[in-house]
Amino acid sequence: NGSSLFGKGTHTKIHYKCHFVSICNVFLHLKWPRVINLSDVHSFSRHQFFQSTFSLISVNGSFYAIHEVDTFKGEAGGVVSRWEIVNGQLERQEHVNLGKTFPAHLLIDTDHNLALTANYGSSSVNVIQMSADGMLKEVVQTLGYGEGCRDASHPHQVIRAGDVVWIVDLGCDAVYNYRIEGNELQYAGKVQVEEGAGPRHMVVDEDKKLAYLVCELKNFLLVFSYDEAGNLQQLEKVEFAEKEGQYGAEILLSEDRKTLYASSRGNGIIVIGMKSGSINISWML
């Protein structure tokens, strides 16, 4: 079926600003990678997508974005917004102020009708209630972090598998696991990784109950097993890249769950990991 691919631009040094937005009608499965056919490209100015830094598409066809700012339209706090294309124009339908600043990552959970943000700049996570048709309602929970960390807490990503949610905290060198109960997250545990590693992004293989975590501050990838509560147990530590100055950014798992794709914050190379058996990984640059 036709869906939409959502692309956006880079940011400035002071405030993250969207420089362009492109909407394409495509044949796309949301688990990357897939071959896609692009057509009917539309472009929108940054003014229509004010200071948006992370965006994704829900199954209901709405576009969701976070705005990594400390103030939005005169009100303190970052924002989550929902957009639709109306008569060929991208129009904001509603937005919710988080009461916390500088969100960096957004997860839309249509199974539980929740939106979750990792707020890198304010050491926090927000849970936002959504309606059954995808409308953003209000913040129902705010979690704070930072006690006992080597650095200020920097939640960088939210990941979900079923009723389990993980929060990756780059500043605290930790991954927290929660269980969704009602419309809130209930704490279940955490795993502490090597000090100074700076865990950034993680992807899970729900069939094998494995998780793959790339680190931003040290050059390695960590492989974990996890139980029904989401508790992580480290199995392996793998060098991320042989070239100096390469550190982890994004990590994705192919639809057939046989290949890992990881990008670097160094020279921007893409590292491809072929999975053989359960956890053996060979990297190709």
Disulfide bonds with the S-S distance in Angstrom:
Cys149-Cys172 1.66
